[in-house]
Amino acid sequence: MTWSDLTMNWGEWFARIKHRFPNLDDGAMPFAKTDRARFEAYLADTHDLTLNEAREELDDFLFVEQLAREAFDFRARSEA
């Protein structure tokens, strides 16, 4: 999953990203979600991470979500 995938369906993904990063403030999202670098800086600030750690955590989140999406698609195809 890419940052673009996430931001195109922000409403759908926000609950999942907030579950992973519980200190996110809903009110800050209209500004933070428009720019990945800005979101990473906000994530670092709100979760006591370095900027590099925040970037890695976000990459991990996107990777896991992509794996989950692929597993769901694979299961759906194999059941058809």
N, C-alpha and C positions, 0 to 999 in steps of 0.2 A: 504494500500500500504506500502511496506517496503522500506528501504534504498536500498536493492538489486534491487528491481523493478525499482527504480529511476535510479540507476547507470547503469543498463543493457540497458536502453533506454535513456541515458543522452540527446542525441540530441533531442529526442521527448519531454522530460520533461523540458529542460533548459529554454525554453521561458516561461513556466508556473511558474517555480520557480523564474525566474528573475522578472516576473510581481509581485510576492508576495514580493520579496526582491530586489528592484531596484538598490541597491548599489553594487551588485555583478559585478565583473570585469571578462569578458570572458577569459582574459589571465590567471587568477588565477585558473580557473576551472580544467585544466588538473591535477593540484596538489591537489586541495582541494577535488575533487570528489572521489579520491581514498581511502579516509579514513573519515568515518563519524565524528569522533572526531575532525579531522583537519578541516573539513567543518564547524562544529559547532563553532569552535574557530574563523575561518575566518568570519562567519556570525555575530558572536558577535562583532568582531572588526569593521566590515564595517557598522553595523547598530546600533551602540551604545547600545548594549545589554550586559547583563551579560552572562556568559557561560550557566547558567541554563535557562535564558530567551531564548537564542538562541536554546537550546535543545528543550524547550517547543514549540517554534514557528515552528521548523522543524517537531516535532511530530504532531502539529496541521495541518500543510500543508499536511503531508502524510495521516492523518486521513480524511481530507476533500476530498482529491483526491481519496481515497479509496471509500468514500461514493458516489462520483460522478460516479465512475466506476461501482459500484453496481447498482446505479439508472439507468444508461444507459443499463446495462445488463438486469435488470428487465423489463424496458420498451421494449427492443428488444424482450424479450421472450413473453411478454404479447401481442405484436402486431403480433406475428407470428401465 
